[in-house]
Every structure is written in C-alpha cells, then in structure tokens.
Amino acid sequence: MSRISTVKFTGKSGVAYPFDVYPYDMFWDEGMAGVYFVSNRHKAKTKKFTHQSLLIGETGDMQREFREHPKSGELTKLKANMICVCRKNSPEQRKKIAEDLIAAYEPPCN
C-alpha cells in the first residue's frame, strides 16, 4: 500500500485518533478492517495540508466497502482524493470511533 502520510482527527469527545492517509483510488487488501475518513485534502493558506471531511464510516473489509460504494458519485462531485484509515479489528471500537468523528465533523455524505 502507498501510504502518503499520517494524520490525527479529533472526535467530539476530544480523543485524537491516528489515521494513515492513502489516495482515494487505493486498492485495498481483502479483509482490512477499520474506520475510514474520506476527504478532499488540499493546501490551506498556511501552506499546510488540510482535510475537508466528506464521509466517515467503518467496515470489516475496505475492499468490499469501496468496490462499489453507494456514495461514490457524490464523493467524486465533492472532489474526494484521500481515504484515511484507522485500522481496528473490533466492530465495537470501529463503531464508537466513527460515531465520535461523525459528531465532530458532520460530513456531508453521512
């Protein structure tokens, strides 16, 4: 996999979660589980990269989730170019993290 960088996203609870950043068109290994944060990554006026949240969710299989995602048309229109992943095998942990981040970022595709 071609990881571009790492980033931390902070949930409404104040907890910061570490994510690996990948290109949106990434081919995923079968069975890779985690929380995903689809974004439009761009340089801000400060010259640092920033992520505009578009969709946050969780899955037990990234490959299956993004093979034909029902929101792919919307994500293309919103110029999605990155998928950030926090790998977690526990469905309970994934759900808790995703809910915390959705509450904080209110992504338009959720």
C-alpha positions as CSV (number, residue, x, y, z in Angstrom):
1,M,0.0,0.0,0.0
2,S,1.1,3.5,-0.8
3,R,0.6,5.5,2.4
4,I,1.1,9.2,1.8
5,S,1.2,10.4,5.4
6,T,-0.4,10.2,8.8
7,V,-2.9,12.5,10.4
8,K,-4.9,12.7,13.6
9,F,-8.6,13.5,13.6
10,T,-10.2,14.6,16.9
11,G,-13.7,13.4,17.8
12,K,-16.4,15.3,19.6
13,S,-15.2,13.6,22.8
14,G,-11.8,15.2,22.5
15,V,-10.0,12.0,21.7
16,A,-7.5,12.2,18.8
17,Y,-7.4,9.1,16.6
18,P,-4.4,8.3,14.4
19,F,-5.1,7.6,10.7
20,D,-2.9,6.6,7.7
21,V,-3.6,8.7,4.6
22,Y,-4.0,6.9,1.2
23,P,-5.1,8.0,-2.3
24,Y,-8.8,7.7,-2.9
25,D,-8.3,5.2,-5.7
26,M,-6.4,2.9,-3.5
27,F,-6.7,-0.9,-4.0
28,W,-7.3,-2.5,-0.6
29,D,-6.2,-5.8,0.7
30,E,-9.2,-8.1,1.3
31,G,-10.4,-8.2,4.9
32,M,-8.7,-5.0,6.0
33,A,-10.9,-3.6,8.8
34,G,-11.0,0.0,10.1
35,V,-12.6,3.4,10.4
36,Y,-12.4,5.4,7.2
37,F,-12.4,9.2,6.7
38,V,-12.9,10.2,3.1
39,S,-11.6,13.7,2.4
40,N,-10.6,16.3,0.0
41,R,-7.0,17.0,1.0
42,H,-5.6,20.4,-0.1
43,K,-3.1,23.0,0.9
44,A,-4.5,25.7,3.1
45,K,-3.4,29.3,3.1
46,T,-0.8,28.4,5.7
47,K,0.8,26.0,3.1
48,K,-0.1,23.0,5.3
49,F,-2.3,20.2,4.1
50,T,-5.8,20.1,5.5
51,H,-8.6,17.6,5.1
52,Q,-12.2,18.5,4.3
53,S,-14.3,15.7,5.7
54,L,-16.7,14.1,3.1
55,L,-17.7,10.7,4.5
56,I,-16.8,8.9,7.7
57,G,-17.7,5.2,8.4
58,E,-16.4,1.9,9.5
59,T,-16.1,-1.5,7.9
60,G,-14.7,-5.0,8.4
61,D,-13.5,-5.1,4.7
62,M,-12.2,-1.9,3.0
63,Q,-12.0,-3.6,-0.4
64,R,-15.7,-4.7,-0.3
65,E,-16.8,-1.3,1.1
66,F,-15.3,0.8,-1.6
67,R,-15.6,-1.6,-4.6
68,E,-19.0,0.0,-5.4
69,H,-19.7,2.4,-2.6
70,P,-23.3,3.9,-2.9
71,K,-21.9,7.4,-2.2
72,S,-19.1,7.3,-4.9
73,G,-20.9,9.7,-7.2
74,E,-21.3,12.3,-4.5
75,L,-17.7,11.8,-3.4
76,T,-16.5,12.4,-7.0
77,K,-18.5,15.6,-7.2
78,L,-17.0,16.8,-3.9
79,K,-13.5,16.0,-5.2
80,A,-12.6,13.2,-2.8
81,N,-9.0,12.5,-3.2
82,M,-7.9,10.7,0.0
83,I,-9.1,7.9,2.3
84,C,-7.7,8.0,5.8
85,V,-7.8,4.7,7.7
86,C,-7.6,3.9,11.4
87,R,-7.2,0.2,11.5
88,K,-9.3,-1.5,14.1
89,N,-10.5,-5.1,14.1
90,S,-13.1,-4.7,16.8
91,P,-16.5,-3.8,15.4
92,E,-17.4,-2.1,18.7
93,Q,-14.3,0.1,18.7
94,R,-14.8,1.0,15.0
95,K,-18.5,2.0,15.6
96,K,-17.5,4.1,18.7
97,I,-14.7,5.9,16.8
98,A,-16.8,6.5,13.7
99,E,-19.7,7.9,15.7
100,D,-17.4,10.2,17.7
101,L,-15.8,11.6,14.5
102,I,-19.2,12.0,12.7
103,A,-20.4,14.0,15.6
104,A,-17.4,16.3,15.4
105,Y,-17.1,16.8,11.6
106,E,-20.7,16.3,10.3
107,P,-19.5,15.1,6.9
108,P,-21.9,16.0,4.0
109,C,-22.1,12.4,2.7
110,N,-23.1,10.8,6.1
